[in-house]
Amino acid sequence: MTKRSTISTAAAPLLSRLALCGVLLLAACGGGGGADGESASGTASGSGPGAGTPAAKEMPASREQAARFLTQATFGPTEADVDRVMAIGYAAWIDEQLAKPATSHRAYWEAADAAIQAASPGSNAWQDQVFESFWKQALSGEDQLRQRMAYALSQIFVISMQDGSVGDNPRAVAAWLDMLGDKGLGRYRDLLEAVSRHPLMGMYLSHMRNQKADPRTGRVPDENYAREVMQLFSIGLVALNRDGTVRSDGGKPIDTYGPSDIAGLAKVFTGWSWACPDWPDNNCFFWGSVSGNADPDRSFKSMLAYPQYHAVEEKSFLGTTIAVQATSDPQASLRVALDTLAAHPNVGPFIGKQLIQRLVTSNPSPQYVAAVASAFDASGGDLKAMLRAVLMHPEARVTSDSAGKLREPVLKLSAFLRAFGFSSDSGAYRVGNTDNPGTALGQTPLRAPSVFNFYRPGYVPPGTQAAAAALAAPEMQIAHETTAAGYVNYMRDNIAQGVGQWNSATSRRDLQADYSAELALAEQPAALVERVNAKLLLGAMPAELKAEIQGAIEKMAIPALRSDASNQRQVNDAKRARVNAAILLAVVSPEFQVQK
């Protein structure tokens, strides 16, 4: 056990106020300042976020602007990445990132599993090794844009290790992340098929082993996936214009689908099950094996079609009809269904707006959504084109009172860890499970509570200024008093002691920072605050917050230096306490917790 760190009483009143602001973010405390990007108030006439935005600029005007771009496109800016963007510009950096080879989460998991079995026969890698791979790539991986995109897509196309059928297959979850990193930068139609045929999705949303209707028993096809593939993965609940605004008829939103569409599409998703050496044997369909003969990779190989269990009757959905089949052809039915979904005019604005929300801002203007949807449509459904449009749109460079987004807990931690160059003693980045809202983040990658993710994209926190302004704040759905206090305590300990699981070989937590540059400034409070400002708030810390943090750390006395060892330890401890306090007061501030 490690001793819990403490915060100086000089900083406690400010910390208490900032913690309360963390609960009331975007409600009573405001969203904080932005970086020195374009100000919406200085644009042409119009209303709403991004109205009249200026033309996009290819080269950042300052390091703060480059860092702000990297906040959107990575797991957090580093000084080296800022240098690179300053040297080559936004578009060239995107091109460079997209050309980088993909790192494999499954390869990491398998290597870890082999090492664990060698060290302790009979033991295996588990969910922790998925977390390790995620954090290793998020913090030190070179293909930041691919990994950031995969994480965004994991919150749209959701599977969750909280579900036993998924959580008991961590190797396949690692492969799922690889699939999102690969197909997530290709054609949307291919991603949709990979998601639909993935065994983990088949188990999670129960269309694996889905069977055709049986009038004798009253069995009908399972409709779960048919519903969610429309509602969550492709077209949404209501018809949309190209700019994401809702289409209506007589003042009432137009539904995209109804019960008959769900029933028709459910028939398509019958007859799909495990990849199996003895396909299409019935035992393969039900158990994935025959007499113990199974594919060792069946948990992530695409599901196969079993004609004997597929519905052959007419299938009607979304204005498309697949006629009665003389012989069962599940693959033909699936091809028509996925082509129909991918070609739907809702896909561009529906998926595009969610990517904007995950990467840039919770309330993009209709013009922003339309530009992203148009890039998607013009490219034939290319997700790389959509991603470029999200990151390169002029509105992504603009700051205003309605721009930006609340950082979700995982991204708050990753930004902090990358800012201060945390390294892993073990090389495994053992951050671990961070589910607990009172002692950790209240969020762990790939462990959403349901297929609806940790929060909904249209969530508006009731009784807030955001609600009064009709602004969505999705991440607020998992922000409350417990998470605010838990985050403060968690970050206090992380800053003082390191992050993650205890490493017995080094007798400390696994992830450690190098605060040498900050410690060198401990006796210069103003300079220390400016360095923390540059690293965590992109140079946008308001003067009032600077003054409050500086005042708090100035009250933390540093003893006069003498020659004896005990005095030197006291001096070093006092300097470290100042550094800890300055960083903590910054990371719990509303200005850090809101990505502007």
N, C-alpha and C positions, 0 to 999 in steps of 0.2 A: 504494500500500500504506500502511496505517496501522500505527503502532507499537503493539504489544500492550501493554495496560496491566498494571500490577503491583499487588500487594496488599502492604501493609506487613507486615514480618516480625512485628510485634506481633499481627496478626490471623491469621497463617498457622496456628498450632496449632489455633485454634478452627475455622477454615475447613476444615482437614483432618478434624477430628472430624465436622463437619456434613456434609461430602461423604460420609464413610463412612455416616453415618446415612441419607443419601439413598438409598444402595444397600439398606440394611437396613430401610427404612421399614416400619412395621407388623410388624417382626420383632423386632429387639433394642432399637430406640430408642423404640418406641411411636408413637402417632398424633398426639401433640401436644395442646395444650389447645384448647378450643372457645371460642366467643364466649359472652357472658353470657346465653345462652338458658336455657330450662328445663333442669334437670338430670334425667336419667332416674332418678337415685337418689331424687329427691324425688317420684316419682309413686306412684300406687296400686300395690297388689301385683300380681305377675305376673313373667314372665321373658321374656328376649329383648329386642331393641332395640325401644323404643317401647311396651313393655307398660304398660298403665294410663296412657297419655299424657293430659295435661290437655286441656281444650277449647282450640281454636285461638283465638288472640288477633288481633284485627283490626289494632290499632295497635301498632307496635313500642315497647317500653319504653325503648329507648336507640338511639343512633346505631349502636352495634355490632350490635344485632339487625337494624336496617334494612340495614346493610352485609352481614350474613350472608345475609339473604334475597336481596339483589341478587347475591351470589356465585353463588347457585343459578339465578337467572333471567336473568342477563346475562353478558357476557364479563368482568365485574369491576366492583365498585362505584366510583363517582366521588362526590365531595363533593356535586355538584349532584343526582345521583340519590338519594343518601341524604337530602338535604333534601326532595326530592319525596315519598319514601316516608314520612318523618316527618310530612309535612303532610297526606297524604291516606290513608295506610294501605295495607296489602298488596293487598286486593281491588280497590280503586279504581285502584291503580297498574296492576294486571293489565288491568283494563278499558281504561284509558287507552292502554296499550301495544297492545292488540289492535285498537284503533280507529285507530291510526296507519297511514298509507299505506305500502305495501310499497316498498322500494327495489329496483331491478332490477340484478342482476349482469350480465345480458346487455346492458343499455343501457350500463353502464360499459365492458364489453369492446368493444362496437361503437364507442363514442366513442374509446376508446384506439386501436383498430385504424385508424380514420380518421385520427387524429392521426399515428400512426406512418407510415402510407402517405404522408401529405402531406409529412412531414419526410424520408422516405427511400423514394421510389417503389420498389415491388417487395418491400418489407418488410411484415410483418404482425404483429399482436398474437399472443401465444402463451400458454402456461401461466402465465407470470409475471403476465399481466394478470388471470387468474382469482385468483391469490394477492393481487394488489393490491386487487381488488374485495372479496375476503373480509376482508382486514385493514382496509380503509377502513370497511366497515360494522361490523365487530366493534369497532373502536376509536372511531369517531365517529358511527356511524349512530344515529338516534333510535329506530328500531324494534328495540331490543335483544332483546326477548322473541321476536319472530318469527325473528330471525337466530339466536338461541341455540337455539331449537326446531329450525330447519332444520339447524343443525350437529349436534344430537343425532340427528336422523333420518338424516343422511348417514352415521352410523355404525351404523345399523340396516339401511337400504336402501342398500347399498354399491355404488358404482361407483368405479373408481380410475384416475387418470391415469397410474399406473405401467403399465397395460395400453395397448399401442399404439393399439388401436382407439378407446379413450376419450381417451387423451392427445393424439392427433392431431386431436381435435375440441374445442378449448378453448372455442369460442363455445357449443357445445352443453352443455359442463359448466357454464358460467355460467347457461345456461337451466335446467339441472337444479337448481341451487341455487334459482332463482326458483320452480320447480315445487314444491320441498319447502317453501319459505316460504309458498306459496299453499295447496296441497293439504294441507300439514301442519297447517293450522289449520282444516280442514274435516272432511268425513266420511272415516273410514278407508277405506271402500269406494271412494271416489273416488281417494284417494291410491294405493291398491293398483292400480287400473286405470291411472292415470297412470304409475306405475312399470313396470307390465307391458308397456305399449305404447310406452314411451319407447325410441327407437332406440339410445341409449347402453346401456341395460340389455339390449336385444336383441342388441347386439354383444358386450357383456361376458359375458353368460351364454348366448350362442349360440342363442337362440330366434328371432332374425331369420333369415328365409329357411329356417326349419325346415319340412321337407316330410313329407307323409304317407308311410306305409309303401309299399314297393315290393317285393312278393314275388319279382319276377324278379331283382332285384339283391341282395335281402336287407337293403335299407335299412329302418331303423326310425326313428321320430321321436326327435330329440335330447331327452334327459331332464334336461338340466342345470337349466334354469329351473324345470321342474316340481318338481324336488327342492328347490331353494333357496327358491322362493316359499313352500313349506310350512315347511321347516326354519328359515329365517331371517326371513322377512317376514310371517309370519302366526301359525302355530300351534305351532311348535317340535317337538321330537322325542318328547316324552312328554306324556300327558294331565295336565292341571292342574286342581286345585280352583280356586274363585273367588279364594282367597287366595294362589295361586301355588305352593302345596305340591303335591307329585307324587302323583297317583293311582296306586294299585297294586292288583295282583290276586295274592293269595297271596304278598305281600312283594316282588313283582317289578313295576317300573314298567310302565305300560300304554303301548305305542307309539301314537303318533297316526296313523301311516301306515306302509305297507309297500311292497314293490316293485310290487305290482299297482296301488296308488294312484298311484305315480309314473308308471307306464306309461300308465294311463288319462288322467291329467292332461296328460301330454306330448302326447297327441293333440289336446288343446284348443289348445295353443300351436304348431299347424302352420298354415302359410298366412299368416303375418304378415310384412310387410316394409315397405319405404320408402313414405312419402308421395311420390306421383309424378304429374306432370300427365297422363301417359298410362295411369294405372291402369285396368284390371288387366292391362296388357300383361306378357308374360313377362319382357321385358327390365327392366321396372320392378321386378319381384320380385327378380331377381338382381342388378341393377346400379343401380337407382334412377333410371334414365334411359332414354330412347329417342332414338337419333340425337343424343345430346348434350343433349337437352331434359330438365332435371332441376329439381326444386324447390330453390331456394337455401337453404331452411330445413329441408330433409329430415332433418338431423342431430338436430333436436329436435321436429319435428312428430310427433304420434302415429302409430305404424305403422298401415297399412291392411291390411284382410283381402283375401287373394287366394284365392277359392274353389277354383280349380283345383289348389291345393297343400294344401288342408285335408283332414284325415281325416274320412271320412263314417261310419265304422263306430261301433259302440257305444263309449261312453267311460264307464268306471266308476271312481269315486274317492270316498273319504271317505263311503261310504254313499249316494252320489248316482249315478244313471245317466242319461246322455244317450243316448237311443235312436238307432238307425241312422237317418240322415237321408236322405230321398228326394233332396234336393238339398243341396249343401254350404252351410252357414251358419255361418262361423267366428264371427261376432259373437254369435249366439245361444249357441253353445257357451261362449264366453268369459264372457258374462253369467252363465250358470248356474254356471260354475266360480268366478268371483270372488264371486258372491253366497254360494256355499257356504263359501268360505274366510272371508269377512267375518263370516258368521253363526256361525262355530265358537266354542264357549264358551271355547276357549283364548286367543283373540285379546286379550281384555281383560287378563288377568293376564300373558300373555306379552309383549305390547308395553308394557303399563303398568309392569311391573317394570323393564324396560330403560330406560324414560324416567326413572323414579325414580333408577336407577343413574347415568344420564348427567348428571342435574341435581342430585341431593341426596345420596344415600347408597348405598353398595355393598351393604348388607345390610338392606333394609327388612323390617320385621316382616310377618308374614302379614296382620295387621290393616290395615296401610298398603296393601299390594298389593290386598287385597279392596276397600278404599274406592275406590281408583283404578279398579279393574275395574268396580265397581258404577256409578260415575259415567259411565264409558264406555258400559256397557250401557244404563243408564237414559236416556242422551241419544241412543240410536240409533246409537252408534258415532262420536260427535263428538269429534275430537281436541282441540278447545279445552276441552271439559268434562274430558277426561282431564288436560290440562296444568294446569288450575285445581286439580284434585284433588291432583295431585302437589305443587304449590307451597303449597297452603293446608291440607294435612293437618297436624294437630298435631305429628306426628313430624318434620316438616320443621323445626320450631322447636326440637326437643329435641337436647341434646348428651349423649353418653355415650361410654364406651370403645369401643363397637362402632358408633357412628354416624359418618357422614361418608364421605369417599372420597379416595383419592389423586388429586391433580390430574394430569391428563394434560399433557404438555409444552406443547401449544398453549394450554391454559387458564392455565398458569403464566405464560407470556409475556404473554398478553392482560391478565391481572390486573395484572401489573407495569406494562405500558404505559398502561393506563387509570388506574391509581392515581397516576401521576406526569404525566398529561396530555401524553403524547408527541404531537407534531404532525409532519406530514410537510412537509419543505422543498419537495418537488416536487408535493405534493398527491396523489401516487399511492400512498403507503404501501408503499414498495418493500421489504417484508420479504424477499421472495424464497423460494426453495426451502430448507426447513430439514430435509431428509431425514437429513443426516449425523449419526449419533449421537455422534461424537467431537468435532465442531466446532460443532454446532448443537443442534437439539432431538431429532433422531431421529424426527421426525413432521412431516408437512406436511399441511394440510387437503386432503381428496380425493385422497390418494395412499397409501391403505392397501395393504399387501402382498397382500391377497386379499379376496374377498367376505366373509370372516369378520372384517373390520375389523382394526384394529391389535392388538386383544386381545379375548378372549371374555368375555361377561358373567359366566360362572360360574367364571372362573379363580381358583384358590387357590394362592398361592405356596408351593411345598413347603419343608418344614423351617423354617417360620416360626411365630411366635406366632399369626398369623392362621390358619394351617392347623390348629394345635392347638385353636383355638377354632371351627373349621369356618366361618370367615369368608372370603368372596370378596374379592379385591382385584384387580379386572380390570386396572387400569392397571399393576400390577406386572409384567404379562407383557412390557412393553417397558422395564422398569427393570432395569439391571444396572450393572456396574462402569464400562463404557465410557460409558453415558448419564449416570451420576452425575458423572464427571469432565468429560465434554463439556459438561454443563449449567453446571457451575461456571465453566469457562473462557469459555463463550459469554456468560453473564450478567455476568461480570467485564468483558468488553469492551463489552457493551451499556450497562452502567451508566456506564462511563468515557467511551465514545466515541460513543454513539448506536447505533441499531439499523438493520439493513438494508443495502441496496446503496449503494455509493459514489456520491455526487452530485457530479459534476464542476463544476457551476455554483456550488456552495457550498463545495466542498473538504471535505466531511465526509459522514458517513453520513446517510441520508435522514430517519430519524426521530430527533427530538431532544426531550429533556425540559427543563422549566423547574424547576431545583432551587433557585431563589432562596430559597424559604421554608426549605429545609433548610440552605442555606449560612448563613442568618442565625442558625441555632442551632448552628453548628459549634463554637463556644466554650462551649456548654452541653451537654455530652455526654448528661446525663440527659434533657434536653428533646428533643434530637435523636433519641434512641432512642425516646422516647414518640411522636414524630411518625411515625417509621417504623413503629412498632407500630400506630398508628391506621390508617395507609394500607395496610399489607400484611397485618397479622395481626388486623385488626378489633378491636384493643384487647386481644387475648387472649394476648399474649406472656408466657410464664412468667417469674417473677422471676429464675430462674437464668439464663435466656437474656439477659434485660435486663442483668444484672450482667456477664455474659461479654462482650457486645457493648460495653457502656459501658467496661469495663476495657480492651478492645482498642483502642478509638479514643482513650481518654485517653493511651495510650502513644505516640500519633502527635502529636508536638509541633508546635505552631504558633509560628513565630518572633514575637518582639516586633515590633510595627509601627513602622516608621520612615518617613521621608518619601521616600526614594529609590524609583524605579520598580522596580528589581530586587528590593528587599525586599518591595514590595507584591505582586509576582508570586509570590514565595515564600510569602507569607502566604495569598494566594488559592489557590495550589496545595495548601497544607497543609490548608486548610479543605475544599477539594473532595475531597482524599484521605480525610478523615474521613467526609464524606457518602457517598462511594463505598463505603467499608468498611462503614459501618452498614447501607446498603441491601443490599449483597452478602451480608453475614452473615445478614440476615433472609431474603432470597429463597432461600438454599440451606438454610435450617433446615428440619427436619422439620415444624415448626409451620406454616410457609408451604406446604410441599409437600403437606400434607394439608388438604383442605377439610373443616372441621368444621361 
